Amino acid sequence: GVYGMALLSAPHGSAFPALREARLNESGDASLDRIYVEYNDILLAKTAPSGAREAAVAAIFSAAPNADQLVFRNVRHEMAQAIEFAAEKAGLEYERLNETPTFQISLTQGGLLESVSPSLRAKIRRSIRRYEERGPVWVDIPENAGGRAVAWTELMRLHSETWAQRGVRGAFHERAFCAFHEALTEAHAPQTSFVRLLAGSDTIGVLYNLLDGDCVRNYQSGFRYESDNQLAPGFVAHALAAECYREQGYHTYDMMGGDADYKRRLGCEGEKLTTIAVTRKGWRTRARSALKALSPFHGAGKRQT
């Protein structure tokens, strides 16, 4: 039977000294990969025998014989172990390029404000009082198509405005990114959720979440940042959203990967996501290694993914 499945991009034919690279569950096209995979893994059947993940990784190696390098971005712990085991068995070199923590809020141990530090609790409550000067502070989790469309539009607007102020284009600048999520939220409405934070009639923030069993995974957000540093739209939005989801019976609010201050202050560190590159020995990789060793900048920086 078939016990595991995965998507593997075809090796991109790049001019030397770039390596021909294939990726797990990514396209290799930067504009498409703005979608950004986390908890990357093989899709395994519940009946898969022991060792199925390692066998699937070995099959991936065989499926891309022309790839100089295979990149596995943000894989889970079990997948990282399987990749390294299969690489050693196949005589391939591998390198851990990056590790990033994830952060979760438990929704089974009472309200969030009771579990955070006193200083953060005071910060959130002070921010809510300041917002209440404009009108009642409330969250809207729309279920109908009209309400979800408004939340989506507000999410794009707030996210884009924030990044524009920093001189950077946000994720929604890429049409492929927008098209993917528009199709996802339309086709899988029960598994996608929007949370709008409002003060009176003003939208202060929007969260875009993915629903996975009893877990809520926060994928994207947009906030209205202002000069008043007593206003904390992100902290307020996540705190009130987590409370709403707790009341609905969810167990975990997952803020996913990235070592951000707000994640550490709101939640607890969970599993690490690892990016691994597996490299085949060949003339291209040997020549590239030799060129890197001769470069005056070799070892001067940290590889980014």
N, C-alpha and C positions, 0 to 999 in steps of 0.2 A: 504493500500500500504506500500511499504518499503520506509522509509524516511531517514534512516541513516545506515551506514555500517562502520565497523572497524575490524582490525585484533587484536586478543588477544592471547598472548603466553600462552601455558598450564603451570600451576604452576610447577616449578622445584622442584623435591623431594630432598631437601637438609637435611643433618643430623642436628639434633638439636645441637646448639641453632639457626642455621640459619632458617629464615622464608621461607615458601613455597610462592614463589613470581610469580605473573603474570604481564605482561607489555602490555601497549597499543601501537600497531604498532611497537613493538620490539620483538625479539625472546627470549631474556633472555640469549642468547649465546654471550659472550663478543666479540668473533672474528667477528660474523655477525653484532653485533650492533656497530662496528666501523664505519659503514655506517652513523650513527648518524642522528637521526630524529630531525628536527626543525619545528616550527609552527605546532606542533602535534595537531590533532583534529579528530573529527568524520567526515566522508565523508557524508555531508548532501545533500539531494535533494533540488533543488531550490524551490520546492513546499512544503517543510517540514513546518508543522504548528508550531506555537509558542510552546516552551517547548519540541520540538523534541530532542534537544541535552541532556536535563536533563533526558528524558525518555530513550535515548540510553545509557547514563551512568548507569542508574538503571538496564538496561538489561545486561550491562557488569558485574555489581556486581552479578547478578543472574547467569550469565553464568560461573562464576568461584567460585563456593561454597567452593572448597577445598583450595583456596588461602588464606593464612594468611594475605597477603599484596598485594595490587595492586598499581603498580607504573606508573604514567603518567608523562613522561619526556618531558620537553620543550613544554608545552601546551600553546595555545593562551589564551588571557584574558577571552574570552567568555567561553572557555572550562574549565578553572580554576574555574570560577564561577559555572558552571554546576556541576563539580565534588564535590565541597564543598556543594552545595545545596542538591545534591542527597545523599551525605554521611550523612549529618545531618538528612535528612528525613529517611534514613535507620538505623540511630543510630550507624553509624560507625565513628571511629576516623580518623582524617586526619591531615597531617602535611605538610607545605610548606618546602621542603628541600633546594630549591635553586631558585633564580631568576636571570636571565641574560638579559641584554638589547640587543636590535638589533639596527643597524645603517644603515641609507639610505642616498644616494646622490640623490637629485632631479635633473632630467635632463630636466626640463621644464623652468628653470630660467637662461638660458645662460650657458656659459662654466664653467667648474668646477674651473679653475684657477682664475676666477673672484670672486668666492664665498668663497674660503678658506682664511686663515689669510695671511698677507703679508710675514711673516717669512716662512710659508710652501710653498707659491708660489715661493719665492726665492730659497728655498731648491730644489724644483722639477726642476726649470729651470736650476739651477746650475748643478744638476745631469745629466740632458739631455745634457748640453754642454760638460760635461766630457765624457759621452758615445759617443758623436759625434766625439770625437778624434779617435775613432775606425772605424767610418763609419756612414752613415745615420741612425738615430734612427727612427724606424717605427714599426707599429703593423700589424700583419697578423691574420685575422679571417678566417681560412680555411673552405671551404664548401665541398670540395671533400674528398673522403675516404682517399686518400693518405696523404693529408695535415693534416687531423684530426689525422691520425695514428702517424705522426711525432710529432704533438703537444702532444698527449697522452704519447708517449715515453719520450719526453723531460720533461713533467710534472713529471712523475714518477722519472726520474733521478735527477732532481733538488730538488724535495721534499725530496727524500731519502738521498741525500748528505747533505742537511741542517740538518736533524734530526740526521744523523750519527755523524756529527761534535759535536752535543750536547750529544752524548752517548745514544741516544734513537732511537728505531725503529719507522719509520714513518708509516702512515696509509697504504701505499702500500705494506708493509711487509706481510699483511694478504691477502692470496689468495682469500678468500671469498669476501673481499672488492673489489679487482681488478676485479674479475669475474662479480660481480654485476654491476659495472660501465661500463665495457666493453659491457655487454649485453644492458644496458640502452642507452649508446651513439650510439650503432648500431641500436637498434630498434626504437629509438626516436631521430634521428639526428636533425630534425627541432626544437626540444625543448632543445637541448644541444648545447653549444657553447664553443669553445676554442679561447683564445687570446694569441698569441705569441708576446712578446716584443723582438725586435732584435736591435743590434747595429752593423751595417754592416751585416756580416753573422753569428754573435754570438748570440745565444739565451740567453737573460738576465732573462727572466721570462715567465711563462705560467700561465694563469688563466683558470679554468674550471667552466663554468657558466651554470645555468639552466634558461631557458626562460619561463616565466609565464605571458601570456598576454602582457601587456605593461611594465612588470617588468623583470629586469635581476637580478638573485640571484647568487652571487659569492659563490660557494660551496667549492672549493679547489684551492690551488696555489702551485707553486714551483718557487723559485728565486735563482739567482746566487749571493750569498753574497761574498763580497771581503773586504780586509783589509782597503781600502780607504773609510773613513766614509763620503765622499762627494757623494758617489754613493748610491742611494736609489732606488733599483729596484722595491720594492713593491709600493712605492708612485708613481713612474713614470708609472708603469704598470696599476695601478688602474685609475690614472688620464687620461691616453691616451685611455684606454678601455672605460671609462665612456663617453669620448667625441665621440668615434666611435659609441657607442650605442645611444647617443643623436642624432647624425646625422641620424641614422636609424629609429628614431621616438619613441624610448622607453622613458618612463616617469620617471622610478625609477631604480637606481642601488643599490641593497640591498646587504650589506656586512654581513648580518645575525647576529647570536648571538655571544656574546663574547665581553667583555669590554677591547678591545685592543686599544693602543694609536693611531695607524694609523687610526682606524675606527672613533674615536672621532675627530681626526683632519681633516679627509676628509668629514665626513658626520654629520648628525643630529640623535639624539637618537629617536628611534621609539618605538614600543610596546615591553613589557617585556615578556619573555618566562619563565614559572613557572614549576618546578618539584614538584609534589605532591605525597605523599604516603598515601594510604587509608588502614587502618588496622582493621582487625576483632578481636573482643575480643575472646580469647580462651586460653586453657592451655599453648600453645606454646608461645603466645604473652605475657601472664602474667608472665610465668617463665622467659622469655627472659628479660622482663622489670625488674624483681627482680634481675637477675644476673647483669644487667647493673648498677643498683643502688648500688650494692655491690662492683663493680669494682673500684679500686683506680684511674682509668683513666676516670671515668664517668664525663662527662661535661668538660673534659680537652681539647677536640679538636672540630673541626667543621666537620660535616658530609659532605662528598664529593659525588657527583653524576657524 
